[in-house]
Amino acid sequence: MESAAQTQASPTGQAAASGGQPQDVNPSIGARVSQLAAARPHAVALWSVGLDGGESSFTWAVLHQRSSQVAAALATRGVGPGDRVGLGLRNSPQFVFAAFAVWKLGAVPVPVRWDVPDWELARVLEVIAPRVHLGADDLGWIDATENDEVPDLPDVTAPHLQGICSSGSTGLPKVIVNERPAVYDARASAPMIAAWREVSRPQRILVPAPMYHANGFTTLYNLLAGDILVLLTKFDAARAAHAIERHRITHFTAAPTMLQRIADLPGVDDRDFGSIEWIIQGAAPMPPSLVHRWASLIGPEKIFMIYGMTEGLGYTALFGDEWMGHQGSVGRGFRGTEVRILDPAGQELPTGEIGDVYLRMPRFDGYHYLGTAPRLPTTEDGFVTAGDMGHLDADGYLFLADRRVDMIITGGANVFPAEVEAALIDHPGIADVVVIGLRDEEWGRRVHALVEPTDPANPPSTAEIIGYAKGRLAAYKVPKTVELLDRIPRSEATKISRGALVAARGG
């Protein structure tokens, strides 16, 4: 099976990846799966790494057959064109079968977090209103379809590519629905760095993020371009490092917390990461020390940092070697994106002054929300903000401060949690840290640090942590209180809910 995966990395991979499809024709996604199965039936397209580390592989012929069988079974449950189907499954072959099946029926897949309490899941599903929701209890039902007859399905195009669940800054259940119809567009699957340099195709892409997150789900479009996916059922730093070596991974996208955990592995400097051509870092700005760490592991020119949001409003980006001259930046406008920094009254702020970050991109597919969450603030000339704050330097590089809703006003001064977290994470006794603002009679809000120690048996003291912060931050930004936790409560996508952490501590 290893040789099958390697075969796809041949110089002919670019032509094979197209499945013989002319580039000016945009077939439905269901038709695209059929094309790939016909053009390369025995090519391994997907690897799955289970919770126990065991692996399984799937060819294009199998993906086509299994997704058609699941599609027929979903049709018997009433799924048809335009319907929404919730996919509350872990990263798995069954998730891929189901996503392709939904598209084959002309329906809209909506990946849903499965790592939430039942009450929260119920609230999200009320907003999605899916015709069918597939959860962990449906895995057996999906597997049983393997014995069904393989149907001959009509070619149908879903009206929307997908929905992605997000609470954003509102805390309200929100599903972001892409306005683009579910057709295969080779341009949308092109590697982002192809605008700067040549990238070998097909790529071998590790998927460490859960597929309910946009970073995980969008790798299905790479799969449709003929790239090979290696799914981690659950992120584990050691398992990710092993997969990079074993499958000669050329690319992956990861949040800073994932990159930190891989970089902290014992002996990681001796691992063979030579196959990596580039990585994307997203979700949050990387602490400078982590950029330098990964630069030493793979080279700064292979680190691609990008800032954007699920709505697809625009992007800024830069490479690691470019970042070295603008440390802390998330880059300049990418793909025609324009950036403005505005004050609350909508007036443009001068260079270096922090305000609300607004983006505008010429090619914007559009989106709409399900649920009652309000649309994002938009200027009359089409600039949109997701609520992040930052500033531009004289060269037009964007530096993020934090989300406006996360900003802590303490003693009348503004403190951005991300800045405090970046200062503390370099302490050798701190494995993870989250900073929140708690109600305080004297300060209004006090800066409070939640710390996960590197060694739980020998954690740093409060005095040590505060003293460390004082050496790196202005006095008003230093945490006034510290709380040790066995584990920071992050989601599978390594995200946190600051609002929930504040509420659990009395607001």
Summary of the structure (lengths in Angstrom):
residues: 507
radius of gyration: 23.0
end to end distance: 53.9
largest distance: 70.1
contacts: 1682
relative contact order: 0.09
helix: 32%
strand: 24%
